[in-house]
Amino acid sequence: MPQLNPDPWFMILALSWLIFLTVLPNKVLNCTFTNEITALSTKKPESNTWNWPWH
């Protein structure tokens, strides 16, 4: 049964993963995002306190 011989299949698997791990991260990291991240202001918003009587 030639399927049980891991010699050629392991080399194909190892080389394909090597190609994926060297090519794909560069392609993914070079993607540009359409939504630019804007810095939020550090000023805290004013909050109105509720002066409700607690009955």
Secondary structure, DSSP 8 states (H G I E B T S, - for coil): -GGG--HHHHHHHHHHHHHHHHHHHHHHHT---SS-------S------------
